[in-house]
Amino acid sequence: MTLELWLIFALIISLILNGFLIWFSREQSTRITYVSQNIGDLVELVANYRDHLNAIYQLDTYYGDENIQHLFAHTRSLLDILEEEYADVSSLTDALEIEYSEESDREEKEIQEQKPYGENVFYAGSRERNT
């Protein structure tokens, strides 16, 4: 009888431990996904900022300004660091976005195929006067 009690005790401990590990792994994967998406957004924001700064630098008023040139070089180095150091983290959710966009494209095509063509909502036909 004591062996059965030990086995029941081990089973309960195993179930509790497995439940905790499942909960913990879900929490960690949620956090990693959140960080990955935010790093990808950060890289995109810095790239947009670099492009905007480059457009301002190309204007006749600011062309050749050393401060903007140094700011542009600093932005370029920051973007290089973000792309090199955090490329692995930011690419974690790229596959998810591609799969989602393919599914949404298919759904949009199906919706467009279901709409009737040739129907003009602005043309109501000729009106007859009731006088």
Residue pairs with C-beta under 8 A, 6 or more apart in sequence:
32 89
32 92
33 92
33 93
35 89
36 89
36 90
36 91
36 92
36 93
37 93
39 82
39 86
39 89
39 90
40 90
40 91
40 93
40 94
42 82
43 79
43 82
43 83
43 86
43 90
46 75
46 78
46 79
46 82
47 79
49 75
50 72
50 75
50 76
50 79
53 68
53 71
53 72
53 75
54 72
56 62
56 68
57 63
57 65
57 68
57 69
57 72
62 68
